[in-house]
């Protein structure tokens, strides 16, 4: 019985690794097909803000996995585009939080729409069952990522 558990764990590890790699490749391909010149860090930052809500610069850098100086430059660009805004931090009057604006949320949605539209020709021949499997996979992954985000928030608050 123990071997089956080890085999299952190894299969899960391998499948999740393949999923991450395939997802990154798919995103890069879609971005290349659209001809987008925006940095992927711009879209990642907007996505983090849309999901997490307003964050301090350091928190945003950590979530986006970039250095604080890099995030400072990104935020400057995003403020100039009116895609994010600085708001006073209610916990610390000296600090600011960064929040996505309606214009930024619209730009993010347009980018996502462009990405998905660019990929439609590659997947147009999927059967109904394959499309349903993709939808189910997306929902499963989203539920686990949401759970992970909630767990991270609870752990951070406990510190």
C-alpha positions in Angstrom: 0.0 0.0 0.0 2.9 2.3 0.9 4.3 2.0 -2.7 1.0 3.1 -4.2 1.1 6.2 -2.0 4.7 7.0 -3.1 3.8 6.3 -6.7 0.8 8.6 -6.5 2.8 11.3 -4.8 5.4 11.1 -7.5 2.8 11.1 -10.3 1.2 14.2 -8.7 4.5 15.9 -8.4 5.4 15.2 -12.0 2.0 16.2 -13.3 2.0 19.5 -11.4 5.5 20.3 -12.6 4.3 19.6 -16.2 1.3 21.7 -15.7 3.3 24.7 -14.5 5.7 24.4 -17.4 2.9 24.0 -20.0 1.1 27.0 -18.5 4.2 29.2 -18.7 4.8 28.1 -22.3 1.1 28.8 -23.2 1.3 32.2 -21.7 4.5 33.1 -23.5 3.1 31.8 -26.8 -0.1 33.8 -26.4 1.9 37.0 -25.6 4.1 36.4 -28.6 1.1 35.8 -30.9 -0.6 39.0 -29.7 2.5 41.1 -30.3 2.1 42.7 -26.9 5.0 45.0 -26.0 4.0 45.4 -22.4 6.2 43.7 -19.9 4.7 40.5 -18.4 5.5 42.1 -15.0 2.9 44.8 -15.7 0.2 42.2 -16.2 1.3 40.1 -13.3 1.3 43.2 -11.0 -2.2 44.2 -12.1 -3.4 40.6 -11.6 -1.9 40.5 -8.1 -3.7 43.7 -7.2 -7.0 42.6 -8.7 -6.8 39.4 -6.7 -5.3 40.6 -3.4 -6.6 44.2 -3.2 -4.4 47.1 -2.2 -0.9 46.3 -1.0 2.1 48.1 0.2 4.9 48.4 -2.2 7.1 45.7 -0.5 4.2 43.3 -0.2 3.4 43.9 -3.9 7.0 43.2 -4.9 7.0 40.0 -2.8 3.7 38.8 -4.4 5.0 39.6 -7.9 8.4 38.1 -7.1 10.4 41.2 -8.1 12.8 43.4 -6.1 11.4 46.5 -4.4 13.4 48.9 -6.7 11.9 47.0 -9.7 8.4 47.3 -8.3 9.0 51.0 -7.7 9.7 51.5 -11.4 6.7 49.3 -12.3 4.3 51.2 -10.1 5.6 54.5 -11.5 4.8 53.3 -15.0 1.4 52.0 -13.9 0.5 55.3 -12.1 1.4 57.3 -15.2 -0.9 55.0 -17.2 -3.6 55.5 -14.6 -3.8 51.7 -14.2 -3.0 51.9 -10.4 -3.3 54.6 -7.8 -1.6 55.2 -4.5 -3.9 55.4 -1.5 -3.1 56.3 2.1 -2.4 53.3 4.3 -5.0 53.3 7.1 -2.6 51.5 9.5 0.3 53.8 8.9 -0.1 57.4 7.8 3.5 57.4 6.5 2.9 54.5 4.1 1.0 54.1 0.9 -0.8 51.2 -0.6 -1.1 50.5 -4.3 -4.5 49.7 -5.7 -5.7 48.8 -9.2 -8.0 51.4 -10.9 -11.0 50.7 -13.1 -8.9 51.7 -16.1 -6.2 49.2 -15.0 -8.8 46.4 -14.5 -10.1 47.2 -18.0 -6.6 47.0 -19.5 -6.0 43.7 -17.7 -9.3 42.2 -19.0 -8.5 43.4 -22.5 -5.1 41.8 -22.3 -6.6 38.5 -21.1 -9.2 38.7 -23.9 -6.4 39.2 -26.5 -4.4 36.3 -25.1 -7.4 33.9 -25.1 -8.5 35.0 -28.6 -5.0 34.4 -29.9 -5.1 30.8 -28.6 -8.6 29.9 -29.9 -7.3 28.6 -33.3 -4.9 26.2 -31.5 -7.8 24.7 -29.5 -10.8 25.2 -31.8 -10.9 21.4 -32.7 -11.4 20.2 -29.1 -14.3 17.9 -28.5 -17.0 18.8 -26.1 -15.5 16.4 -23.6 -12.0 17.8 -23.9 -13.3 21.4 -23.5 -15.3 20.2 -20.4 -12.1 18.6 -19.0 -10.2 21.9 -19.5 -13.0 23.8 -17.7 -13.0 21.3 -14.9 -9.2 21.5 -14.6 -9.3 25.4 -14.5 -11.9 25.3 -11.8 -9.9 22.7 -9.8 -6.7 24.7 -10.0 -8.5 28.0 -9.2 -10.1 26.5 -6.1 -6.7 25.2 -4.8 -4.9 28.5 -5.6 -7.7 30.4 -3.8 -7.4 28.1 -0.9 -3.6 28.6 -0.9 -4.0 32.4 -0.9 -6.5 32.3 2.0 -4.1 30.0 3.9 -1.2 32.3 3.3 -3.2 35.3 4.6 -4.1 33.4 7.8 -0.5 32.4 8.4 0.7 36.0 7.7 -1.9 37.4 10.2 -0.7 34.9 12.8 2.9 36.1 12.7 
